[in-house]
């Protein structure tokens, strides 16, 4: 029901062809293997919710787009950009990891993946580019994840956008509207 309502709301806002999904709080993971089947049944072509990092996912997940087979069809998983730091994968293309990283480091990681033929996913939450985002009282770890280096992020993001070429995920994956 939530998926149908979300799609209807996006369609009402003028987004006609919703083919991709991103779960809140990285909730599609080893503890919720059924979720990809739900997406396949709802005819989503791709997902970007399985993070190849210990913090919220599994470092063993592939770091490139890959097909996940389910009982109701296939879903292409398009993981977010991660980078190896401090002996583990950390987010480089999403959330606090993107906000804490120097744009030059993000661009170098994108260029390195491009040389290897690996497309990358960058995820930006709307509140991260809000001029005056609301401040909510959160537990310390969530407070860090939400507010760390929020100031100046839009400028750093613009540097990243200017320094690389980006395209919609469906286009990168070679999907047409018929594939959805």
N, C-alpha and C positions, 0 to 999 in steps of 0.2 A: 504494500500500500504506500509506504513512504517513497519508494522509487517512482511509482506512477504519479504521485502527487508532486514530487520534485520535477519530474519531466514536464508535467502540465504547467507548473509555475514558470518554468523556463520557456516553454512554448508561448505562454501568455506574455512573457517579456520580450518575445521576438526571436528566441533561439529555437529554430525548428528541428535541428538534427542532433540530438544529444546521444552520442555514441560511447562516451567515456565516463568513467566513474572514479572518484577519489573518496575513500572511506574516511570518516572522522577518526581522529586519534589513532591512525594506523591500525584500525580494528580488523582488517583482513590480514590474517597471519596464521601461524600454525595452530592457534587455538580456535580458529573459525574457518576450517577448510570448506565448509558448506557454503560460505558466502560467495565464492566464485561461481558456484552452481546457480545460485539465486540470480547473479548478474547475467549468466548465460541464458537462463530462462527468460529474463527480462530483455534479452536481445542487446545487451551492451557488448560492443566489439572489443573494448579494452578497458583496463583498470590501471591505476597508478597508486596502489595502496600497500603493496608488499615491499617494505623497506629492507634492503640488504645490509642491515646493521643491527647489532645486538640490542641497542637501546629500546627499539620499538618493533623489531622484526627478527630477522635471522641473517647473520652474515653469510650463510651458505646460499641464500637466494641469489640468482643470477643478477649481474649488474647491467644487463642489456635487455632490451625487449625480448620476450620469449612467450611461447604459447603454453597455456595451462588448459589441459583437457578436463572437462567435467561431464557428468552424466547427461547434461542437456546441451552440450556443445563446447566450443572453445572460446576462451577469453585470452586476449593478448595482454600480458602483464608488462607495463612500461614503468620500471622502477625509477625513483628519483636519483639524481646524481649524488654519489657518495665519494668520499676521498679517504685514503688511508692516513690516519694521523694517530699518534700516541698508541700505535700497535693495534688499532681497530678501525673499522669503517665508521665514519661520522658523516652526518648530513652536510652536503656542500651545496645542494640545489634546492633546499627547502628550509623554512623556519629559521630557528636560531643559528643553525649551521651556515645558512646563506647570509644571514645578517652579520655574523661575526667574521666572515671571511672577506679578505681584501678582494676587490673586483679582479685584480690581476691574477690572483690564485684561482678564482673561479674560471676566468677566461683561459688560463693555462690548462686547467683540467678539461674544459670543453674542447680545446684544440687537440689535446692528447687523445681524447676519445674519438674525435673526428678523424684523426690520422689512422686510427684503428677501425674506422667504419662503424663506430658505436654511437647511435643517437642518444641524446641525454634528455632528461626531463627536469625542468625547473618549475617549482610550485611556489606561487606567491599567494598568500592569504589576503583577502580584500582589506582587512583591518591593518595590515602591515604598510599599506600605502595611504591610509586614511590620514588626512591632515591633523585631525584631533581625535585619535581613537579613545574610546572610553577606557578608563582604568578600573579594573575589577579586582577585588581582593581574592587572591589565590594562594594555595600552598606555595612554599618557597620554590620548589622545583618547577612548578607550572608558571609561577611568576617569572622566573628566569627564562623559560622557554618562550613566553609570550612577549616579554618586554626588553630582553637583552638587545642592545644596540638598535633599538627601534628608531631612535633619533638619527637622521641622516640616511636612513635606509633607502628612501626613494632616490636620492642622488647616486648612491652606490649601485642600485638596481639599474638606473639609466645608463651608467657606465658599462654595465654588463650587456645590456640590450644593444647599445651602440657598438660593442666590441665583437659581437657574434651574430650569426644568422639564425633566426628562430622560425618555426612554422607550427601550425596546429598539430597535435599528436596524431590525429587520424590521417593527416596528409603525410607525415613522416613515416607512418606505418603502411602507407600505400592503400588506405581504405577509401572506398568510394561511398556515396550515400546508400548505394544498393547493399553494401556489405553490412550495414547496421541492422 
